[in-house]
Amino acid sequence: MKKGILIYLLLISPFVLSQDFGFHFGMNLSTQLNKDKVQNNSKELDYKNVFGVNFGFDYKTKIGQNVFFQTGLTFIQNGFKHDRLNINGGSYLAKSATLNYLKVPLLLLADKKTTKVGPNIKFGGYISYLIGGDYNVLNSPIETPLNKEFKKLDFGITGGIGLKINKFTLDFIYNLGLNNIAEDGDNNFIETVIKNRNFNVNLIYWIY
């Protein structure tokens, strides 16, 4: 029995030792790419950045020499704001949104595990799901639910660099949304294209 347990531990030890778990917290700056296309006329709206937070847990496993697969689960706030303006006779009311997502990153991480202090690079994609938030139109008597304006599912490209200091990693990450999250994106007359843009700074603590 003891020999069997010892053999089992020896077999799984390389797999266990090649994995890391951690958790993170950070701040992010987000906006949206927004274009309204009416009868083949396209105008990109000037959306401004808003601040948000993100936090969650991380997991990485070694898949090659100094190469890891990294994923996890993150709560992240995206959003935008813009002032009222008039374009070609059309009026766009001032409005803002805070969009709360659960995000799963799918990344390749280039990092030398034996180095206690040094840089690393990560690149891949993400999938996120809208779980709540706020959408406000200035002076509007009608409250618009989020699901009337934004689709639940989002996905895109993620890339960034990090600075590792022992068990901590300071990450600088940019998320480029590829999915059109506008709920009226299939309207034959008015086509709205909305895509998330997000830059975040995170501090990760790895539990080895």
Stockholm file with secondary structure:
# STOCKHOLM 1.0

chainA/1-208         MKKGILIYLLLISPFVLSQDFGFHFGMNLSTQLNKDKVQNNSKELDYKNVFGVNFGFDYKTKIGQNVFFQTGLTFIQNGFKHDRLNINGGSYLAKSATLNYLKVPLLLLADKKTTKVGPNIKFGGYISYLIGGDYNVLNSPIETPLNKEFKKLDFGITGGIGLKINKFTLDFIYNLGLNNIAEDGDNNFIETVIKNRNFNVNLIYWIY
#=GR chainA/1-208 SS CHHHHHHHHHHHHHHHHTEEEEEEEEEEEEEEEEEEEETTEEEECCCBCEEEEEEEEEEEEEEETTEEEEEEEEEEEEEEEECCEEETTEEECCEEEEEEEEEEEEEEEECCTTCSEEEEEEEEEEEEEEEEEEEEETTCSSCCCHHHHBCSEEEEEEEEEEEEETTEEEEEEEEEECSCCBTTTTCSSEEEEEEEEEEEEEEEEEEC
#=GC SS_cons         CHHHHHHHHHHHHHHHHTEEEEEEEEEEEEEEEEEEEETTEEEECCCBCEEEEEEEEEEEEEEETTEEEEEEEEEEEEEEEECCEEETTEEECCEEEEEEEEEEEEEEEECCTTCSEEEEEEEEEEEEEEEEEEEEETTCSSCCCHHHHBCSEEEEEEEEEEEEETTEEEEEEEEEECSCCBTTTTCSSEEEEEEEEEEEEEEEEEEC
//
